[in-house]
Amino acid sequence: MTLYGFTKLKEELQDLTKVQRPQIVIEIDTARGHGDLKENAEYHAAREKQRFIESRIAEFSDILSRAQIIDPTLYEHDRVLFGSTVELENIDNGETSVYTIVGTYESSVEKGLISISSPLAKHLIGKKKGDEVTVKLPKGEASYEVIEVYFKPIKF
């Protein structure tokens, strides 16, 4: 993953452990004070939320402990690689889009960050400016031309 993804995940883990976990303990304690636990919907909802938070903490801790940070500034971006930003033109309708290839846990299509394991990224890896790719996407098959490949730092 990139330094951006590592930092983002680390911040989310810190929020879970330092903010959300203590808050849910207070919510459970408050709900417990409302009486019979068997019929206490607030208590059961808070316990379910606590299980979710604890599972996310375990998942993120595991990911971060095994993470390998890759610095895409260390190599040329004359072809699409991990960390490359690629500008594409849809051959069928002429629309252009820009994506940066990132790790699975840091992808965000809204921000133009696509996972290296996504169908589009898998087809783009190794392509150069001027190459064409045809990809089967959830909305159907699409053909793209690689307009430009470069490195652009991801903003925090």
C-alpha positions as CSV (number, residue, x, y, z in Angstrom):
1,M,0.0,0.0,0.0
2,T,1.0,3.6,-0.4
3,L,2.0,5.8,2.5
4,Y,-1.4,7.6,2.0
5,G,-3.3,4.3,2.5
6,F,-1.2,3.3,5.5
7,T,-1.7,6.7,7.2
8,K,-5.4,6.7,6.4
9,L,-5.9,3.2,7.9
10,K,-3.8,4.0,10.9
11,E,-5.9,7.2,11.6
12,E,-9.1,5.1,11.3
13,L,-7.7,2.5,13.7
14,Q,-6.8,5.3,16.2
15,D,-10.3,6.7,16.0
16,L,-11.8,3.3,16.6
17,T,-9.6,2.7,19.7
18,K,-9.4,6.1,21.2
19,V,-12.8,7.6,20.4
20,Q,-15.4,5.0,19.3
21,R,-14.4,2.2,21.7
22,P,-14.7,4.4,24.8
23,Q,-18.0,5.9,23.6
24,I,-19.6,2.5,23.1
25,V,-18.6,1.4,26.6
26,I,-20.4,4.5,27.9
27,E,-23.5,3.7,25.7
28,I,-23.6,0.1,27.0
29,D,-23.3,1.3,30.6
30,T,-26.1,3.8,30.1
31,A,-28.3,1.2,28.3
32,R,-27.6,-1.3,31.1
33,G,-29.2,1.2,33.6
34,H,-32.5,1.1,31.7
35,G,-33.5,-2.2,33.3
36,D,-34.1,-5.8,32.2
37,L,-31.3,-6.7,29.7
38,K,-33.4,-9.4,27.9
39,E,-35.9,-6.8,26.6
40,N,-33.5,-3.8,26.4
41,A,-33.2,-2.9,22.7
42,E,-30.7,-0.1,23.4
43,Y,-28.4,-2.5,25.2
44,H,-28.5,-5.1,22.4
45,A,-27.9,-2.5,19.8
46,A,-24.9,-1.1,21.7
47,R,-23.4,-4.6,22.2
48,E,-23.8,-5.2,18.4
49,K,-22.0,-1.9,17.7
50,Q,-19.3,-2.9,20.1
51,R,-18.8,-6.3,18.3
52,F,-18.5,-4.4,15.0
53,I,-16.0,-1.9,16.4
54,E,-13.9,-4.7,17.9
55,S,-13.9,-6.7,14.7
56,R,-12.8,-3.6,12.7
57,I,-10.0,-2.9,15.2
58,A,-8.8,-6.5,14.8
59,E,-9.0,-6.3,11.0
60,F,-7.1,-3.0,10.8
61,S,-4.5,-4.1,13.3
62,D,-3.8,-7.2,11.2
63,I,-3.6,-5.3,7.9
64,L,-1.2,-2.7,9.4
65,S,1.0,-5.3,11.0
66,R,1.5,-7.0,7.6
67,A,1.5,-3.9,5.4
68,Q,4.3,-3.1,3.0
69,I,4.6,0.5,2.1
70,I,5.6,1.1,-1.5
71,D,7.0,4.4,-2.6
72,P,5.9,5.0,-6.2
73,T,8.3,8.0,-6.5
74,L,11.2,5.5,-6.7
75,Y,10.4,4.4,-10.2
76,E,9.6,5.8,-13.6
77,H,6.0,6.0,-14.7
78,D,6.5,5.5,-18.4
79,R,4.0,2.6,-18.1
80,V,1.2,1.9,-15.7
81,L,2.5,0.6,-12.4
82,F,1.3,0.6,-8.7
83,G,1.0,4.2,-7.7
84,S,0.7,5.5,-11.3
85,T,-1.9,8.0,-12.3
86,V,-3.4,7.2,-15.7
87,E,-5.6,9.3,-17.9
88,L,-7.9,7.3,-20.0
89,E,-10.2,8.1,-22.9
90,N,-13.3,5.9,-23.5
91,I,-13.0,5.0,-27.1
92,D,-16.8,4.6,-27.5
93,N,-17.9,8.0,-26.2
94,G,-14.8,10.1,-25.9
95,E,-15.1,10.7,-22.1
96,T,-11.9,11.0,-20.2
97,S,-11.2,9.8,-16.7
98,V,-8.2,9.9,-14.4
99,Y,-7.3,7.1,-11.9
100,T,-4.5,6.4,-9.6
101,I,-3.6,2.7,-8.9
102,V,-3.5,2.0,-5.2
103,G,-3.8,-0.8,-2.7
104,T,-7.0,-2.7,-2.0
105,Y,-7.7,-1.0,1.4
106,E,-7.1,2.6,0.1
107,S,-9.2,2.6,-3.0
108,S,-12.0,5.2,-3.4
109,V,-13.5,5.6,-6.8
110,E,-15.0,9.0,-5.8
111,K,-11.4,10.2,-5.3
112,G,-10.1,8.6,-8.4
113,L,-8.2,5.9,-6.5
114,I,-8.8,2.4,-7.9
115,S,-7.6,-0.9,-6.3
116,I,-4.8,-2.7,-8.0
117,S,-7.0,-5.8,-7.9
118,S,-9.9,-4.1,-9.7
119,P,-10.6,-5.4,-13.3
120,L,-9.6,-2.1,-14.8
121,A,-6.3,-1.8,-13.0
122,K,-5.4,-5.4,-13.8
123,H,-5.8,-4.6,-17.5
124,L,-3.9,-1.3,-17.2
125,I,-0.8,-2.6,-15.5
126,G,2.2,-2.5,-17.9
127,K,0.3,-0.4,-20.5
128,K,2.0,2.7,-22.0
129,K,0.7,5.9,-23.5
130,G,-1.2,5.1,-26.7
131,D,-2.1,1.5,-25.7
132,E,-5.7,0.4,-25.9
133,V,-7.5,-2.0,-23.4
134,T,-10.9,-3.6,-23.4
135,V,-12.3,-4.4,-20.0
136,K,-15.3,-6.3,-18.8
137,L,-16.9,-4.0,-16.2
138,P,-20.1,-4.5,-14.1
139,K,-21.9,-2.1,-16.5
140,G,-20.6,-3.9,-19.6
141,E,-17.5,-4.0,-21.8
142,A,-15.6,-0.8,-22.3
143,S,-12.6,0.1,-24.4
144,Y,-10.1,2.7,-23.4
145,E,-7.0,4.4,-24.8
146,V,-4.2,5.3,-22.4
147,I,-3.7,9.1,-22.9
148,E,-1.1,9.7,-20.3
149,V,0.8,7.9,-17.5
150,Y,2.5,9.8,-14.7
151,F,3.0,10.1,-11.0
152,K,0.9,12.4,-8.9
153,P,1.1,12.4,-5.1
154,I,-2.1,11.5,-3.3
155,K,-3.2,14.3,-1.0
156,F,-4.0,13.5,2.6
